Amino acid sequence: MQDMAERAQVAKNGAVLLGDSVACDAFDGDRPLRIVTHAHADHLGGLRKSIKCCEKVLMTSATRDLAEKLDYTLHLRGAPIETLEYGEPLAYGNEKITLLKADHILGAAQVLVEDAGGIRVAYSGDFRIDGTPPVQCDVLVVEATYGSPSCRRKFNVDVRELFVSMVERRLRGGAVYVFGYHGKLQEAMQLLRDADVAVPFVMPDRVHEIAAVCKTHGMRLGEICLSTGSEGRELLDGNLPCVAFYHMNARGAVGLRNSRICLSGWEFQSACKQIGEREYLVALSDHSDFDGLIEYVKRTKAKQVITDNYRSQGAALAKEIRKRLGVSAYPMPRAAGQTTL
Ligand SMILES: [Zn+2]
């Protein structure tokens, strides 16, 4: 039997190589199958090349639709993309490939590759442990965004409930502005709708387009309107009760005199922090913190773990996995000059 560790690798360009045929989240010239785990930019590397050179490019239909909206230069309709839904296996050569749900952004997936000998190799993709059933496997490649023990959310508060109550309270003063990244903004919309916040949601073009894709794929976002349309302008100009959703990049440009909430995962001390006169940072994250990563690895029962050292610093997490779980773990790709574990 081939050494288990050789069944998975992270290449220098960030391609997560699983089994014999699969490259996830970056292009690899030797692999006939390209998988996109989700539509964030650091997982779409070399997609044009993959479309040209790979036999199949696989992703969920939600990821395909989101990727097209997030990157206007990608034209995925008509490209040889095969959509694969959660739990629907694809046989290729001697292997079986399955995408499994990951709680991160709409369409996000974990990847499992099983060979004829029963060896199971998996890649977590990006995830939040709450809604991600850990995939049982022998060899695991795991994301390491918050892989340092300092990245622990110590606060014992339901951040989602906190966010909803902050918005509700501030709506009495008129329009509330919410800033965040694509994907998370739409999650925030759904949180508010699930809590029966019924005011209009106003947003610029891009956020609106992505929200429309999310609605198509079943997210409950209710009525949404464009900030540039007459209804949206009336609501914002008149400071009427509504929630305005903007990309983080627009923070300096809009809603400067309103209540403002910024959604950021990079906050570990408190669930909510005041950062301006009427501006707050709320620690709503779409990644597991350090404890969540360790718990996930434990539940996969993997005997060999590789931490993604391309999209984040994987060395600290590998060290902690060895120490806390007694499981063999190392970062890949190796940093320049890094020879020891
Ligand atoms: Zn991501």
Residues whose N, C-alpha, C, O or C-beta is under 5 A from the ligand:
A	BS01	ZN	H40 D126
